[in-house]
Amino acid sequence: MYFSPKKHILSDVIMKVALLRLFGAGVYGALRLLMRRTSMLPDMADAMIWRAQVATSAAVLVLSAVIFVRALYSIAKGLRSVPKEDRMEMARLQEEVFGENNSALPVETIRRLLRIWLTILVGAQSMYDFSAVIYRRFVANLTQFFIDSTGGTGETYVSIYNLTHGFKYQGMLIALLLGAMMTGIFLDDRALKITSVIIACLFMVSIAGLEMFTLSLMGRSYGIVWSSVIFHLMETVGLFALALYLRRRYNGV
């Protein structure tokens, strides 16, 4: 059974979640600028900024789950209204009316992909948020060590912080890239597969080969970790671009 070409179930859900994550990132970014104090310490060491991050992440996680559950319920409701023995006949009728390319995937496959992305954008995201808590403890201990140590230097601290920061994002980025790769495999889409590999390579290069970049803006200095930039672009703009690509490239997905 195929959906009407006017419906884009998977791409709509991914787009909604991507826009939600963009909005959450914008809110957190604004709060981070307002609450940031003049300090050489990383922002995650600030308790107020950390609470703002936890609150926005939790809100985005819950709302993302609601979006997926509603979409899956809508599919289940639609399937219940059609007897199993009539579904293949409806698919053949739709192909006669709209053409063979009416929808790239049958509804059952779209439902499986929705469950995959639900696992990634809610399940894996929950694990990423937990890892962020543990990583914050590591940064706090590292900061205290360098404060107490007489032999440590600021350059060494920055280097360790930059090198370890990529591991904070690695698990979630792998999950996102696997989601894109699985979608590409289901759709037999070479562009999605190649793009996933390129982003993975760029992320590895950013961890191993790029130093932290310091940007001075309005009298404040901001340390830019390139692995963080790639990850946050992937989880927001990249997700939105994926949804837009699926919507324009494939009918009914």
VOBA-1610 file (N, C-alpha, C; in pm, whole numbers, padded with zeros to 5 digits, always signed):
BEGIN
Met+00085-00120+00000Met+00000+00000+00000Met+00088+00124+00000Tyr+00056+00220-00087Tyr+00134+00343-00100Tyr+00050+00461-00055Phe+00118+00567-00008Phe+00048+00689+00027Phe+00021+00772-00097Ser-00076+00862-00083Ser-00099+00960-00188Ser+00027+01044-00207Pro+00061+01085-00332Pro+00181+01166-00356Pro+00176+01301-00287Lys+00060+01343-00239Lys+00049+01471-00170Lys+00100+01462-00027Lys+00121+01339+00023Lys+00166+01321+00160Lys+00315+01289+00161His+00386+01353+00253His+00529+01329+00269His+00553+01299+00416Ile+00521+01179+00458Ile+00520+01144+00599Ile+00659+01156+00661Leu+00757+01082+00608Leu+00890+01078+00666Leu+00958+01214+00658Ser+00956+01276+00541Ser+01024+01406+00525Ser+00960+01513+00612Asp+00827+01509+00628Asp+00759+01608+00713Asp+00802+01593+00859Val+00811+01470+00906Val+00850+01447+01045Val+00993+01492+01069Ile+01084+01453+00979Ile+01224+01495+00994Ile+01237+01646+00988Met+01160+01710+00898Met+01166+01855+00886Met+01116+01923+01014Lys+01006+01873+01071Lys+00954+01930+01194Lys+01055+01917+01309Val+01117+01801+01319Val+01216+01780+01425Val+01338+01869+01401Ala+01380+01882+01275Ala+01494+01968+01243Ala+01465+02113+01279Leu+01345+02162+01245Leu+01307+02300+01280Leu+01299+02316+01432Leu+01250+02214+01501Leu+01244+02218+01647Leu+01384+02227+01706Arg+01477+02150+01651Arg+01614+02153+01701Arg+01680+02286+01669Leu+01651+02343+01552Leu+01703+02476+01518Leu+01651+02581+01616Phe+01522+02573+01646Phe+01463+02668+01740Phe+01526+02652+01879Gly+01542+02525+01922Gly+01604+02500+02051Gly+01746+02552+02058Ala+01821+02532+01948Ala+01959+02582+01943Ala+01961+02734+01949Gly+01865+02798+01882Gly+01858+02944+01886Gly+01827+02996+02025Val+01733+02931+02093Val+01697+02972+02229Val+01816+02954+02323Tyr+01882+02837+02313Tyr+01997+02812+02399Tyr+02111+02909+02370Gly+02134+02937+02240Gly+02239+03030+02203Gly+02216+03170+02259Ala+02088+03214+02254Ala+02055+03345+02308Ala+02075+03349+02460Leu+02030+03244+02528Leu+02049+03237+02673Leu+02196+03230+02710Arg+02271+03161+02627Arg+02416+03148+02653Arg+02485+03282+02644Leu+02446+03363+02546Leu+02506+03496+02532Leu+02465+03588+02648Leu+02341+03578+02690Leu+02291+03664+02797Leu+02353+03629+02932Met+02376+03499+02956Met+02422+03456+03087Met+02574+03439+03096Arg+02644+03451+02984Arg+02788+03426+02985Arg+02860+03532+03066Arg+02950+03486+03150Arg+03030+03576+03232Arg+03169+03591+03172Thr+03238+03694+03213Thr+03375+03715+03167Thr+03466+03616+03236Ser+03504+03512+03166Ser+03585+03406+03226Ser+03657+03330+03117Met+03772+03273+03152Met+03848+03191+03058Met+03797+03047+03056Leu+03706+03015+03149Leu+03655+02878+03158Leu+03553+02852+03048Pro+03538+02724+03006Pro+03436+02692+02906Pro+03296+02715+02961Asp+03202+02744+02872Asp+03066+02775+02916Asp+03001+02660+02991Met+03035+02535+02958Met+02971+02423+03025Met+03010+02414+03172Ala+03114+02488+03212Ala+03151+02492+03353Ala+03064+02588+03432Asp+02985+02670+03361Asp+02895+02765+03427Asp+02763+02694+03458Ala+02723+02693+03584Ala+02604+02618+03627Ala+02477+02671+03562Met+02463+02803+03549Met+02341+02861+03491Met+02329+02826+03343Ile+02440+02836+03270Ile+02438+02802+03128Ile+02408+02653+03110Trp+02464+02571+03198Trp+02441+02427+03190Trp+02294+02394+03213Arg+02231+02460+03309Arg+02089+02435+03335Arg+02004+02476+03214Ala+02041+02586+03149Ala+01969+02629+03029Ala+01981+02525+02918Gln+02100+02467+02903Gln+02120+02364+02802Gln+02037+02240+02832Val+02037+02197+02958Val+01961+02079+02998Val+01812+02101+02974Ala+01762+02219+03010Ala+01619+02249+02995Ala+01578+02249+02848Thr+01657+02315+02761Thr+01622+02320+02620Thr+01634+02182+02555Ser+01735+02106+02593Ser+01753+01972+02537Ser+01637+01880+02576Ala+01594+01890+02701Ala+01482+01807+02748Ala+01353+01842+02675Ala+01328+01973+02656Ala+01207+02016+02586Ala+01207+01967+02441Val+01322+01980+02374Val+01333+01934+02235Val+01314+01784+02226Leu+01368+01710+02321Leu+01356+01564+02322Leu+01211+01520+02336Val+01140+01580+02431Val+01000+01543+02454Val+00913+01578+02334Leu+00930+01698+02279Leu+00849+01739+02164Leu+00881+01657+02041Ser+01007+01617+02025Ser+01044+01529+01913Ser+00973+01395+01923Ala+00968+01341+02044Ala+00898+01214+02067Ala+00751+01227+02032Val+00690+01339+02069Val+00548+01363+02039Val+00525+01365+01888Ile+00614+01431+01814Ile+00601+01439+01668Ile+00606+01300+01605Phe+00700+01217+01648Phe+00713+01082+01593Phe+00593+00994+01630Val+00551+01001+01755Val+00440+00918+01800Val+00312+00954+01724Arg+00288+01082+01702Arg+00169+01125+01628Arg+00174+01072+01484Ala+00292+01078+01421Ala+00304+01030+01284Ala+00282+00879+01276Leu+00340+00805+01370Leu+00322+00660+01371Leu+00177+00623+01400Tyr+00113+00698+01488Tyr-00028+00672+01517Tyr-00114+00699+01394Ser-00080+00804+01319Ser-00155+00837+01197Ser-00144+00725+01095Ile-00023+00668+01081Ile-00003+00558+00988Ile-00082+00435+01033Ala-00072+00403+01162Ala-00142+00286+01215Ala-00293+00301+01198Lys-00343+00422+01221Lys-00486+00447+01205Lys-00529+00429+01060Gly-00446+00478+00966Gly-00478+00462+00826Gly-00475+00316+00782Leu-00380+00240+00833Leu-00370+00099+00798Leu-00488+00018+00853Arg-00533+00054+00973Arg-00646-00019+01033Arg-00775-00001+00954Ser-00784+00111+00882Ser-00906+00138+00807Ser-00914+00059+00676Val-00801-00005+00640Val-00797-00082+00515Val-00765-00227+00547Pro-00851-00321+00513Pro-00823-00463+00536Pro-00694-00505+00466Lys-00621-00598+00527Lys-00493-00640+00471Lys-00507-00693+00330Glu-00615-00765+00304Glu-00632-00824+00171Glu-00658-00721+00063Asp-00697-00597+00103Asp-00727-00492+00005Asp-00610-00397-00018Arg-00504-00408+00064Arg-00396-00309+00055Arg-00319-00317-00076Met-00286-00438-00121Met-00213-00453-00246Met-00296-00407-00364Glu-00427-00431-00358Glu-00514-00386-00466Glu-00519-00234-00472Met-00521-00168-00355Met-00519-00022-00351Met-00388+00031-00408Ala-00278-00037-00378Ala-00148+00005-00432Ala-00147-00002-00584Arg-00206-00110-00639Arg-00211-00123-00784Arg-00300-00015-00846Leu-00412+00017-00780Leu-00501+00122-00831Leu-00432+00258-00829Gln-00355+00285-00722Gln-00283+00412-00715Gln-00178+00422-00824Glu-00111+00311-00851Glu-00011+00313-00958Glu-00077+00341-01093Glu-00198+00289-01117Glu-00269+00313-01243Glu-00308+00461-01256Val-00349+00521-01143Val-00395+00660-01145Val-00279+00758-01148Phe-00180+00738-01058Phe-00072+00835-01041Phe+00057+00796-01112Gly+00068+00673-01158Gly+00191+00627-01220Gly+00273+00542-01124Glu+00367+00469-01175Glu+00447+00378-01094Glu+00535+00451-00993Asn+00568+00578-01022Asn+00653+00654-00932Asn+00573+00739-00835Asn+00447+00701-00811Asn+00361+00772-00717Asn+00429+00787-00581Ser+00485+00681-00529Ser+00556+00686-00401Ser+00678+00597-00411Ala+00790+00644-00359Ala+00912+00566-00369Ala+00911+00445-00278Leu+00835+00450-00170Leu+00834+00342-00072Leu+00692+00309-00029Pro+00662+00182-00002Pro+00531+00147+00054Pro+00521+00193+00198Val+00398+00201+00248Val+00374+00256+00380Val+00445+00176+00490Glu+00452+00044+00477Glu+00518-00037+00578Glu+00667-00001+00589Thr+00730+00025+00475Thr+00872+00062+00476Thr+00891+00200+00537Ile+00800+00292+00504Ile+00807+00426+00562Ile+00791+00419+00714Arg+00702+00331+00760Arg+00684+00315+00904Arg+00811+00262+00969Arg+00881+00169+00902Arg+01007+00119+00956Arg+01112+00230+00963Leu+01118+00314+00859Leu+01213+00424+00860Leu+01180+00526+00971Leu+01052+00549+00992Leu+01012+00638+01102Leu+01059+00582+01236Arg+01048+00452+01253Arg+01093+00391+01379Arg+01244+00401+01393Ile+01316+00388+01281Ile+01462+00403+01284Ile+01499+00545+01329Trp+01434+00645+01268Trp+01465+00784+01303Trp+01416+00819+01442Leu+01308+00757+01487Leu+01264+00775+01626Leu+01370+00723+01722Thr+01426+00607+01691Thr+01533+00551+01774Thr+01653+00644+01779Ile+01683+00708+01665Ile+01800+00796+01658Ile+01774+00930+01726Leu+01666+00997+01687Leu+01643+01135+01731Leu+01581+01144+01870Val+01537+01032+01925Val+01488+01032+02064Val+01573+00938+02149Gly+01590+00813+02106Gly+01667+00717+02184Gly+01815+00752+02192Ala+01880+00767+02075Ala+02023+00801+02074Ala+02047+00940+02132Gln+01952+01031+02110Gln+01965+01166+02166Gln+01965+01160+02319Ser+01884+01072+02377Ser+01882+01056+02523Ser+02018+01010+02573Met+02079+00915+02501Met+02212+00868+02539Met+02316+00978+02523Tyr+02301+01060+02419Tyr+02393+01171+02399Tyr+02383+01273+02513Asp+02259+01302+02555Asp+02241+01395+02667Asp+02303+01341+02794Phe+02290+01209+02816Phe+02353+01148+02933Phe+02505+01159+02924Ser+02559+01133+02804Ser+02704+01143+02784Ser+02753+01286+02807Ala+02669+01384+02772Ala+02706+01523+02793Ala+02722+01554+02942Val+02638+01491+03025Val+02650+01509+03170Val+02783+01455+03220Ile+02820+01334+03172Ile+02947+01274+03212Ile+03064+01357+03161Tyr+03053+01406+03038Tyr+03162+01487+02981Tyr+03178+01617+03059Arg+03069+01674+03106Arg+03078+01797+03186Arg+03156+01771+03315Arg+03134+01655+03375Arg+03210+01620+03494Arg+03359+01611+03463Phe+03391+01552+03347Phe+03530+01543+03305Phe+03592+01681+03289Val+03519+01772+03223Val+03571+01908+03202Val+03588+01980+03336Ala+03495+01958+03429Ala+03506+02020+03561Ala+03632+01971+03633Asn+03657+01839+03625Asn+03777+01783+03689Asn+03903+01832+03621Leu+03898+01838+03487Leu+04013+01888+03412Leu+04043+02033+03447Thr+03937+02114+03457Thr+03955+02255+03491Thr+04016+02270+03630Gln+03964+02194+03725Gln+04016+02202+03862Gln+04161+02157+03868Phe+04193+02056+03789Phe+04332+02007+03786Phe+04427+02117+03740Phe+04389+02189+03635Phe+04476+02292+03582Phe+04479+02415+03673Ile+04372+02438+03748Ile+04374+02548+03845Ile+04470+02517+03959Asp+04468+02390+04004Asp+04552+02349+04116Asp+04695+02320+04076Ser+04714+02286+03948Ser+04847+02245+03902Ser+04934+02365+03875Thr+05062+02351+03907Thr+05158+02459+03877Thr+05227+02437+03744Gly+05217+02312+03693Gly+05288+02282+03568Gly+05203+02294+03444Gly+05070+02300+03461Gly+04981+02306+03346Gly+04979+02444+03284Thr+04954+02451+03155Thr+04945+02579+03084Thr+04809+02591+03016Gly+04771+02714+02981Gly+04645+02736+02911Gly+04641+02667+02777Glu+04757+02663+02707Glu+04762+02599+02576Glu+04737+02449+02587Thr+04792+02388+02692Thr+04770+02245+02713Thr+04624+02216+02742Tyr+04564+02300+02824Tyr+04422+02284+02859Tyr+04335+02292+02735Val+04360+02392+02653Val+04282+02411+02531Val+04299+02293+02437Ser+04421+02242+02426Ser+04448+02129+02338Ser+04373+02003+02383Ile+04375+01974+02514Ile+04304+01857+02566Ile+04153+01874+02547Tyr+04104+01993+02576Tyr+03960+02021+02561Tyr+03918+02003+02416Asn+03998+02051+02323Asn+03965+02041+02181Asn+03967+01897+02133Leu+04068+01820+02176Leu+04082+01682+02131Leu+03971+01593+02185Thr+03930+01615+02310Thr+03828+01528+02370Thr+03687+01569+02333His+03669+01693+02286His+03534+01742+02258His+03465+01660+02149Gly+03543+01614+02052Gly+03485+01537+01943Gly+03423+01406+01990Phe+03480+01347+02095Phe+03426+01220+02145Phe+03289+01240+02210Lys+03261+01360+02257Lys+03130+01390+02312Lys+03022+01375+02205Tyr+03054+01416+02082Tyr+02956+01415+01973Tyr+02960+01289+01888Gln+03065+01210+01903Gln+03090+01100+01809Gln+02974+01002+01800Gly+02921+00959+01916Gly+02814+00859+01915Gly+02689+00908+01845Met+02647+01031+01877Met+02526+01086+01816Met+02545+01111+01667Leu+02664+01157+01629Leu+02689+01180+01487Leu+02686+01049+01409Ile+02743+00943+01466Ile+02737+00813+01401Ile+02592+00769+01383Ala+02508+00791+01486Ala+02367+00755+01476Ala+02298+00832+01364Leu+02325+00963+01355Leu+02264+01045+01250Leu+02309+00999+01111Leu+02438+00969+01098Leu+02490+00927+00968Leu+02436+00788+00931Leu+02419+00701+01031Leu+02359+00570+01003Leu+02214+00586+00958Gly+02142+00681+01018Gly+02004+00708+00975Gly+01999+00753+00830Ala+02089+00845+00795Ala+02095+00893+00656Ala+02136+00780+00562Met+02232+00697+00607Met+02277+00586+00523Met+02167+00482+00505Met+02096+00448+00614Met+01986+00353+00604Met+01876+00404+00511Thr+01846+00533+00521Thr+01746+00592+00431Thr+01793+00582+00287Gly+01921+00609+00265Gly+01977+00597+00131Gly+01972+00454+00079Ile+01993+00355+00168Ile+01987+00214+00127Ile+01844+00175+00091Phe+01746+00216+00173Phe+01606+00186+00144Phe+01563+00246+00010Leu+01610+00368-00016Leu+01570+00438-00139Leu+01665+00411-00255Asp+01774+00336-00228Asp+01877+00313-00329Asp+01928+00446-00383Asp+01958+00538-00291Asp+02000+00674-00326Asp+02150+00689-00302Arg+02226+00698-00410Arg+02371+00706-00399Arg+02416+00837-00335Ala+02345+00945-00363Ala+02385+01076-00309Ala+02384+01076-00156Leu+02281+01016-00095Leu+02274+01011+00051Leu+02389+00928+00110Lys+02422+00818+00044Lys+02531+00733+00093Lys+02665+00806+00086Ile+02693+00870-00028Ile+02821+00939-00046Ile+02832+01057+00049Thr+02724+01133+00065Thr+02725+01248+00155Thr+02754+01205+00298Ser+02696+01094+00341Ser+02720+01043+00477Ser+02867+01011+00498Val+02929+00949+00399Val+03071+00914+00410Val+03157+01041+00415Ile+03124+01140+00333Ile+03202+01265+00330Ile+03194+01336+00465Ile+03075+01344+00523Ile+03059+01411+00653Ile+03137+01337+00761Ala+03135+01204+00757Ala+03211+01125+00854Ala+03360+01155+00843Cys+03410+01165+00721Cys+03553+01195+00699Cys+03587+01335+00749Leu+03501+01433+00721Leu+03524+01570+00768Leu+03528+01576+00920Phe+03440+01500+00983Phe+03436+01500+01130Phe+03566+01442+01186Met+03615+01334+01129Met+03740+01275+01177Met+03858+01369+01157Val+03860+01439+01044Val+03967+01537+01019Val+03960+01650+01120Ser+03837+01695+01154Ser+03822+01806+01248Ser+03874+01770+01387Ile+03860+01642+01425Ile+03909+01598+01556Ile+04062+01589+01556Ala+04115+01526+01454Ala+04258+01494+01454Ala+04346+01606+01400Gly+04291+01691+01312Gly+04380+01784+01243Gly+04355+01932+01262Leu+04246+01970+01328Leu+04214+02113+01340Leu+04220+02159+01484Glu+04290+02269+01506Glu+04298+02327+01641Glu+04177+02417+01666Met+04154+02443+01794Met+04045+02533+01831Met+04072+02674+01777Phe+03970+02737+01724Phe+03981+02872+01668Phe+03918+02971+01765Thr+03989+03079+01796Thr+03939+03180+01889Thr+03885+03299+01811Leu+03761+03332+01837Leu+03694+03444+01771Leu+03664+03553+01873Ser+03705+03676+01843Ser+03677+03790+01931Ser+03559+03867+01875Leu+03455+03884+01959Leu+03334+03952+01914Leu+03278+04035+02028Met+03263+04165+02003Met+03205+04257+02101Met+03277+04250+02236Gly+03409+04246+02229Gly+03489+04245+02351Gly+03499+04112+02421Arg+03442+04008+02362Arg+03448+03875+02422Arg+03520+03778+02329Ser+03585+03679+02388Ser+03655+03577+02310Ser+03576+03447+02316Tyr+03556+03384+02200Tyr+03481+03259+02191Tyr+03570+03153+02127Gly+03581+03039+02195Gly+03658+02929+02139Gly+03569+02841+02052Ile+03607+02824+01927Ile+03528+02746+01832Ile+03595+02610+01810Val+03526+02504+01848Val+03574+02367+01826Val+03508+02317+01698Trp+03590+02284+01598Trp+03536+02253+01466Trp+03453+02125+01464Ser+03487+02027+01547Ser+03405+01907+01555Ser+03265+01940+01606Ser+03257+02038+01698Ser+03128+02083+01748Ser+03048+02153+01639Val+03116+02234+01558Val+03049+02304+01448Val+02989+02204+01350Ile+03067+02104+01310Ile+03018+02004+01215Ile+02899+01928+01272Phe+02909+01888+01398Phe+02801+01812+01460Phe+02672+01893+01466His+02680+02015+01517His+02559+02095+01534His+02498+02135+01400Leu+02581+02154+01298Leu+02527+02179+01164Leu+02456+02055+01111Met+02513+01939+01138Met+02454+01814+01091Met+02320+01787+01158Glu+02310+01812+01289Glu+02188+01778+01363Glu+02076+01880+01342Thr+02106+01993+01283Thr+02003+02095+01260Thr+01986+02122+01110Val+02081+02194+01052Val+02073+02229+00910Val+02080+02103+00823Gly+02165+02008+00863Gly+02176+01884+00785Gly+02047+01805+00784Leu+01980+01794+00900Leu+01852+01725+00906Leu+01747+01794+00821Phe+01745+01928+00828Phe+01649+02003+00748Phe+01675+01982+00599Ala+01803+01985+00560Ala+01839+01963+00419Ala+01799+01822+00374Leu+01818+01723+00462Leu+01777+01586+00430Leu+01627+01578+00406Ala+01549+01640+00494Ala+01402+01639+00480Ala+01360+01708+00350Leu+01423+01820+00320Leu+01390+01894+00197Leu+01426+01812+00074Tyr+01540+01744+00079Tyr+01583+01659-00033Tyr+01485+01545-00056Leu+01444+01478+00053Leu+01349+01367+00039Leu+01216+01415-00015Arg+01173+01531+00032Arg+01043+01586-00010Arg+01042+01617-00159Arg+01149+01674-00209Arg+01155+01714-00351Arg+01192+01599-00444Arg+01271+01506-00391Arg+01323+01398-00476Arg+01226+01281-00488Tyr+01150+01252-00379Tyr+01066+01133-00378Tyr+00922+01169-00340Asn+00830+01121-00421Asn+00687+01140-00391Asn+00645+01045-00280Gly+00571+01098-00185Gly+00511+01015-00082Gly+00603+00970+00029Val+00727+01021+00034Val+00821+00979+00139Val+00831+01088+00244
//
